[in-house]
């Protein structure tokens, strides 16, 4: 378990931090280590070429610290003291009633840092703003004046913002926003990720630095508690990292997801042994969904792809590798099914979904089929009673419709993305993959089974992209099912192991979206069909993560 991949709840972070605080041999020993990591990150950001718009207006390279009353303010001030050796560093004290970490403030002033009386109106001298206002214990949003000033920093002056631990005004456990908040370009945290780092775009690029006392590291203490107490954690990963920026020790970026299994078929393999996926997608109203789902599946697998539906001839013209049929009952061997993209919500589609839910193969339910689930309590009953693996792949709107139909107190994903996905998975006893810039996956039957992927870009936000993901995920699900069929594993023990393949699918899809947007002259808008065509290259990078982001 690497420290830069696991996200923990605030309560666990606090308990483990206290163990180390009690073991300190000098005041602020841990805080000074954290501050060093912040100073290193700040140094990299200030040394990097300024964004074009900032370069045109900057008159100096000053660093401005926004200092709260608590530990984050102390981190910022100690970091400022270190930075003051080579930079002009100013601080605004924002703690209520003038409260501030006094030892850190003394160190800052002694090192040559300057405290200024309020938020500066002229922002042209500044090259970086450091957010040390609120920490993991902060609650509520920032006041309106500060919030509007921060909007000027980012939107009008394009000054990078570095957040200490978590961006102020963003809930550290849920990622929920309370009015005005900091949106960071980079966030530096310590020992391990907080839940917010797995789900909130307000964090920007997240870096982790370990801190330790007498050889006892916070990352190790967190891991020890997880093992001993069987506490939950979230695996937080980034699909593609931005290019052009290297982070020195002690900073670590989020890991990328990789799969070291060989992708080439073995000598004895054939078109069936790699996992046959069956697709029930598209309709006369949405013919493109059939093509995109099928293309995503074909580009993701060497095995057979079967298509069921009235768009069969259009699908074969687009991807002639596909084998077609008119109905599920007429389809040959299939090891996993996909149903829903552009399929419609009429009686025939409802009957098809009911039939697939009754089958023994793993099933991915997307788009229109999710709408049918939200409408039909009998279908949801069949889903709960199903013994085979099932994966739901909603976007936020589909998620809300399904959650509302259940009336089970499921959180809204905007308020608690991790908690919402976990609750829906538990309620329906199936896997849930909530799509978005931050995709969250919960596996049924275990509180440890959660994964969060920051796509690294938002190029997948284009019509039809979800259909491509459904095809990729269906192909990977069939591959996992075929592999498990050859293993000495009882069918009941496969559940939910097959659903781990969704991690592969999300990594491939996110990477393909980034690749599809690259041109010789720089990134440009892309489309779902281009994302589908980029799947082979993205799949190669799944087993060669050293190429991600290049």
PELIN-V773710 format. One record per helix or strand. SS is the DSSP state (2 for helix, 1 for strand). FROM is the first residue (numbers start at 1). TO is the last residue. Records with the same first field share a line. If there is no record, write none. Layout:
SS->FROM-TO / FROM-TO
This chain:
1->6-8 / 62-67 / 89-93 / 114-116 / 126-132 / 142-142 / 160-164 / 170-170 / 177-177 / 180-180 / 186-190 / 193-194 / 205-209 / 212-213 / 216-217 / 234-238 / 252-253 / 277-280 / 305-308 / 323-325 / 336-339 / 362-365 / 390-392 / 431-434 / 438-442 / 450-454
2->10-22 / 29-47 / 52-57 / 71-83 / 96-98 / 102-110 / 144-156 / 195-199 / 201-203 / 218-229 / 287-300 / 312-318 / 328-330 / 347-357 / 368-375 / 377-385 / 396-406 / 417-428 / 465-485 / 491-494 / 497-516 / 528-533 / 535-543 / 545-547
